[in-house]
Amino acid sequence: MRERCLLACKWLMLCASLQLVGCASWNGTHVNASNHLVSAPGEPLYATVYFLRPLTERPMGFPDNALSISLDGSQLLTLEKGDYTLIYMRPRVRTTMTVENLTAVGPFWATKKMDKDYQFGFSAGRTYFIVLDPVDGEFRGVYFTAREVDQFTAKQLAQNLRPAGEARKAPLDKL
């Protein structure tokens, strides 16, 4: 009987460690390459756009999950907390970026989808750095702001972030 218990415990430990390894190696940051604004390889005119999502001082619940970012109503990217990524984008005078996340609101902590729109333009040959910061509205929930920063600020923020996707090939600390 004791041997069975030890064997069962070993199996449970093995399964638990495999789950932890799987979770630790999974990165939810993903770029939708079929978005109409993502530049195809070899296109001569493109803007270089870094998206950065800094860590927070404390856990925030639902807002810690991956953000969904769309351009002109078309899914562009999901971005995990603590990641930054790079997208080569077609030039655009003006585009609407929608940042979407889940949050808990009200006295009973009801789940709600938050989305905010921001206007950006991307010129060929330029590099942009867009930071996505949470704003805690207390009982109104958490939403995210999108703001453009300069290269120095982006490099400072990126020191504590993980590069994902194309950013692994062109990390901010190499600019």
C-alpha positions as CSV (number, residue, x, y, z in Angstrom):
1,M,0.0,0.0,0.0
2,R,2.8,2.4,0.9
3,E,4.5,1.7,-2.4
4,R,1.3,2.6,-4.3
5,C,1.1,5.9,-2.4
6,L,4.7,6.7,-3.2
7,L,4.2,5.9,-6.9
8,A,1.0,8.0,-7.0
9,C,2.9,10.9,-5.4
10,K,5.7,10.6,-7.9
11,W,3.3,10.7,-10.8
12,L,1.5,13.7,-9.4
13,M,4.9,15.5,-8.9
14,L,5.9,14.7,-12.5
15,C,2.6,15.9,-13.9
16,A,2.7,19.1,-11.8
17,S,6.3,19.9,-13.0
18,L,5.4,19.2,-16.6
19,Q,2.5,21.7,-16.3
20,L,4.8,24.3,-14.8
21,V,7.3,23.9,-17.5
22,G,4.6,24.2,-20.1
23,C,3.2,27.4,-18.5
24,A,6.6,28.9,-18.2
25,S,7.6,28.3,-21.8
26,W,4.3,29.6,-23.3
27,N,4.3,33.1,-24.6
28,G,0.9,34.5,-25.5
29,T,2.3,37.5,-27.4
30,H,1.3,36.9,-31.0
31,V,1.2,39.1,-34.2
32,N,-1.5,38.5,-36.7
33,A,0.6,38.6,-39.9
34,S,-2.5,38.7,-42.1
35,N,-3.5,42.1,-40.8
36,H,-3.8,44.6,-43.7
37,L,-1.3,46.9,-42.1
38,V,1.5,44.4,-41.4
39,S,4.2,44.8,-44.1
40,A,5.1,41.7,-46.1
41,P,8.7,40.7,-46.2
42,G,10.5,42.6,-49.0
43,E,8.2,45.6,-49.1
44,P,10.3,48.7,-49.7
45,L,8.2,51.1,-47.6
46,Y,7.4,50.3,-44.0
47,A,7.4,51.8,-40.5
48,T,9.1,50.0,-37.6
49,V,6.7,49.9,-34.6
50,Y,7.6,48.5,-31.2
51,F,4.7,47.8,-28.7
52,L,5.8,47.7,-25.1
53,R,3.7,46.5,-22.1
54,P,5.5,47.2,-18.8
55,L,5.1,45.1,-15.7
56,T,2.9,46.4,-12.8
57,E,3.7,46.9,-9.2
58,R,1.1,44.3,-8.1
59,P,-1.1,41.7,-9.6
60,M,-4.3,43.2,-11.2
61,G,-6.4,40.2,-11.9
62,F,-8.1,40.1,-15.3
63,P,-6.0,43.0,-16.7
64,D,-2.9,40.8,-16.3
65,N,-4.1,38.7,-19.2
66,A,-3.0,39.3,-22.7
67,L,-4.2,42.6,-24.3
68,S,-5.9,42.5,-27.6
69,I,-4.8,45.3,-30.0
70,S,-6.7,46.0,-33.3
71,L,-6.0,48.5,-36.0
72,D,-9.0,49.9,-37.9
73,G,-11.2,47.1,-36.5
74,S,-8.8,44.3,-37.6
75,Q,-7.0,42.2,-35.0
76,L,-3.3,43.0,-35.0
77,L,-1.7,41.6,-31.9
78,T,-2.1,40.1,-28.5
79,L,0.5,41.3,-26.0
80,E,1.4,39.7,-22.7
81,K,2.3,41.6,-19.6
82,G,6.0,42.2,-19.4
83,D,6.6,41.7,-23.2
84,Y,7.5,43.9,-26.0
85,T,7.3,43.1,-29.7
86,L,8.1,44.6,-33.1
87,I,5.9,44.9,-36.2
88,Y,6.9,46.2,-39.6
89,M,3.9,48.1,-40.7
90,R,2.7,49.7,-43.9
91,P,2.7,53.5,-43.8
92,R,-0.6,55.0,-42.8
93,V,-1.5,58.7,-42.3
94,R,-4.1,57.9,-39.6
95,T,-5.3,54.6,-38.1
96,T,-7.5,53.8,-35.1
97,M,-5.9,51.5,-32.5
98,T,-8.3,49.7,-30.2
99,V,-6.9,48.3,-27.0
100,E,-9.1,45.7,-25.4
101,N,-8.9,43.9,-22.0
102,L,-11.1,42.2,-19.4
103,T,-11.5,43.8,-16.0
104,A,-13.6,43.5,-12.8
105,V,-16.1,46.4,-12.1
106,G,-18.5,47.5,-9.4
107,P,-19.2,46.4,-5.9
108,F,-19.8,42.8,-7.0
109,W,-16.7,42.5,-9.2
110,A,-18.6,41.8,-12.4
111,T,-16.4,41.0,-15.4
112,K,-16.5,43.6,-18.2
113,K,-14.7,44.1,-21.5
114,M,-12.9,47.5,-21.7
115,D,-11.9,49.0,-25.0
116,K,-10.3,52.3,-25.7
117,D,-9.5,53.9,-29.1
118,Y,-6.3,55.9,-29.9
119,Q,-5.2,57.6,-33.2
120,F,-1.8,57.0,-34.6
121,G,0.0,57.6,-37.9
122,F,3.0,55.7,-39.3
123,S,5.4,57.1,-41.8
124,A,7.8,54.9,-43.9
125,G,11.3,54.8,-42.6
126,R,10.5,55.9,-39.1
127,T,10.6,53.9,-35.9
128,Y,7.8,54.2,-33.3
129,F,7.6,53.1,-29.7
130,I,4.1,52.6,-28.3
131,V,3.7,51.9,-24.6
132,L,0.5,50.3,-23.2
133,D,0.0,51.3,-19.5
134,P,-2.9,50.2,-17.2
135,V,-5.0,52.8,-15.5
136,D,-6.8,51.6,-12.4
137,G,-10.2,53.2,-12.2
138,E,-11.0,51.4,-9.0
139,F,-14.6,50.2,-9.0
140,R,-14.9,51.3,-12.7
141,G,-12.2,48.8,-13.7
142,V,-8.8,48.8,-15.4
143,Y,-8.3,50.1,-18.9
144,F,-5.1,50.7,-20.9
145,T,-3.7,53.8,-22.5
146,A,-1.5,53.8,-25.6
147,R,1.1,56.5,-25.9
148,E,4.1,57.1,-28.1
149,V,7.4,57.6,-26.4
150,D,10.9,58.4,-27.5
151,Q,13.7,55.8,-28.1
152,F,15.5,56.6,-24.8
153,T,12.3,56.0,-22.8
154,A,11.5,52.8,-24.7
155,K,15.0,51.5,-24.0
156,Q,14.7,52.2,-20.3
157,L,11.3,50.4,-20.1
158,A,12.6,47.5,-22.1
159,Q,15.3,46.7,-19.6
160,N,12.8,44.9,-17.5
161,L,10.7,43.3,-20.4
162,R,11.0,40.2,-22.5
163,P,11.4,40.6,-26.3
164,A,8.8,38.6,-28.2
165,G,8.4,37.7,-31.9
166,E,10.4,39.9,-34.3
167,A,11.8,41.9,-31.3
168,R,14.0,38.9,-30.5
169,K,15.8,39.6,-33.8
170,A,16.0,43.4,-33.2
171,P,15.9,44.0,-29.4
172,L,15.7,47.5,-28.2
173,D,19.0,47.4,-26.3
174,K,20.7,47.0,-29.7
175,L,19.3,50.2,-31.2
